[in-house]
Amino acid sequence: MATPETRHKPNILITGSPGTGKSTLSQQVAEKLGFEFIEISKEVRENNLQGEFDEQYSCHVLDEDKLLDHISDRMDSDDGGIVVDYHGCDLFPERWFDVVVVLRCATEKLYDRLQSRGYSKFKIKENVECEIFGTLLEEAKESYKEEIVHELQSETPDQMEENLDRICEWAAAFKNSGGQGPQSDEMDQ
Ligand SMILES: Nc1ncnc2c1ncn2[C@@H]1O[C@H](COP(=O)(O)OP(=O)(O)O)[C@@H](O)[C@H]1O
């Protein structure tokens, strides 16, 4: 079972409230680094990993056990080099990730992004509140070592580009440290 000490390339989790830009950024990071991209919502849809249907949110609830089983071989491999995108982080084993990024976005912008997706008023309110309370950041800090958790603003295309560069630098720092995990002083520059 791989750990940050044995992994050849870092595994990166990109999390945040829906609409903060996770899938767009994750795709770019994976492309730039030549890493595999696991978009959890797509993985769940394509592999029938849903649980029951939630009427209020008008979507299927995730079957967490099925999902973890489904991706565990890849996540526990010593190869590493996987970018995961999901609006949650406490369901994954802590050992799976070397870098955890929490994307943040101002409420008005997030509201507009979710509205243009055609979300119901209820769903927009729930997701915007999740962002206001910083729920995902809190969850990430409770689930992973603080030094690997990074909060990044994701409101403008410039920020998206800066975030891409920073994450790639952290991935390189992991490699330079010989698979010992990125050093916190290198990561916070
Ligand atoms: N930093 C950003 N600057 C401008 N637009 C962004 C930014 N991040 C995301 N977006 C836009 O917001 C929308 C939601 O992004 P997406 O990546 O689907 O979010 P998520 O995967 O977190 O739900 C997309 O239309 C995307 O282009």
The ligand as an ORCA input file, in Angstrom:
! r2SCAN-3c Opt
* xyz 0 1
  N     -10.793     30.982    -11.946
  C     -11.833     31.054    -12.786
  N     -11.991     32.142    -13.565
  C     -13.011     32.223    -14.432
  N     -13.964     31.259    -14.596
  C     -13.844     30.165    -13.837
  C     -12.787     29.998    -12.907
  N     -12.948     28.800    -12.312
  C     -14.035     28.245    -12.848
  N     -14.581     29.058    -13.766
  C     -15.798     28.771    -14.537
  O     -16.798     28.378    -13.614
  C     -17.584     27.319    -14.132
  C     -17.544     26.142    -13.176
  O     -16.250     25.543    -13.235
  P     -16.048     23.978    -12.984
  O     -14.617     23.693    -13.261
  O     -17.070     23.183    -13.702
  O     -16.336     23.923    -11.414
  P     -16.504     22.656    -10.430
  O     -15.815     21.498    -11.077
  O     -15.845     23.096     -9.170
  O     -17.964     22.458    -10.234
  C     -17.036     27.003    -15.515
  O     -17.812     27.679    -16.469
  C     -15.625     27.573    -15.473
  O     -15.176     27.972    -16.735
*
